[in-house]
Amino acid sequence: MNNTEQLSQFAQEQHFDERTVQIFKAVCQDAGINDLPQTTVEQGNCLTEVLKHNEATPEFVKNLLSYSLQKGMPLYVIDHILNSDLDKDGRSLSQELFEDHTDPFEVSSRPRMCKTSRQMELDL
């Protein structure tokens, strides 16, 4: 299941009350998004910066993206956001939200896979 399919499945189960919708709209407006179906990748980047700056919880991010998907944010923008690595820890936003259940704005405590190379010394 790809990123947008995971989010879509999660979004189908979500129902937001009017107060929550107003909060989501305010966050989107802070990112310069006034019409979700017309959102650009650049505005998607601004949205992630607003979320990061305001220290949004993983659940808030997941719910905001679900709401955005429900209201018609273009799939390529959603996919771009889900593929971003906001904390530069090598894990995408989607992986952090749906697999690791970690904060996408902080380098997770999850061990990183590091490749080490062994250099052989040759006697000449």
N, C-alpha and C positions, 0 to 999 in steps of 0.2 A: 504494500500500500504506500503510495507516494505522499508527500507532504500535504498537498491540498486535499487529497482524499481523507487523510487522517483528520484534518481540520474540519472538513465538510461533515464527516461522520459525527464529530464532537458537536458541531454547530446545529445539527438536526435535533439534538437533545436539549438545546438551550432555549429558554424563554426569558426575556429581559423585561423587568418592570420599567415604568416611565422614568423613575429616578435614575436608574442605571443607564438608560438610553440617553438621558440628558448629560450624564457624566461622559459617556462615550463620545457624544457629539462635541462636547467642550474640548476633550483631548484631541479629537480630529481637527477642530478649528485651530487649536494651538499649533498644530502641525501644518496649517495652511490648507487643510482639506475641507471644502465646503460642500462637495458633491461626490460621495463615495464612488459612484460608477465612473467618474471622470478622473480618478486618482492616478497620478503618474508614479513612476519608480522613484523619482526625486522626492515627491511628497511622502512616499512610503519610507524613504530614508529619514526624512524629517520626523515622521511619526515614531520611528524607533528611537531617535534621539530624544524626543519629548518623553517617551516612556522611560528611557534610561535616566534622563535628568531628574525625573520625578520618582525614581526608584520604584517603579511599578512591580507588583508581585507577579510571579509566573501565572497565577490564576487570572489576574486582571488582564495580562497580555493575551492569554488564550481566549478569554471571553471577549475582549475587544476585537481580536481578529475574527472570531466567530461571528460577532455582530456585523463587522465590516463585510465579511463574506455573504452573510444573509442579505445585506443591503446593497450588494452589487459591486463591491470593489473588484476591479479586474483580477482574474486568476493569475496573470503574469506578475502583478504587483504583490499579491498574496504570496506567491511562490518565491519571489525575490526576497520578501521579508523573512519567510520561513527558512530560506537557505542562508540568511545572514548569520555571521558569527559575531555577535555584539560584544562579547567579552574577550574575543581573540584566544579562546582556549582550545580551538580545534573542533568544537562541537557546534553544529548549526542550532539556530533557534528552535527548529522543529525537534531535533534530537533532545535538546534540553527540556522542552515542554512535554513531549510525548513519551520519551524513552527514559531519560535520566531523572526527570522531575526535579531539576535543579534551577537555580536562578540564572536566567540568561544574561544578566548584567554583571555577574561576578564569576571569576574563574572558579569553576567547580572543584570540589574536593575529590571528584572522580579521578582516579589515576589516569594519566595520559600515557599513551603508547609511544614509547621512544625507541627509535632504532639506533643502535650503537654499531659502529663498525670497528672491527678489530684489524689493526694494522700489523702485518707480519714484518719482522725485520730479517733481512737476508744477510748472511755473512758473505762478503765478497772477498 
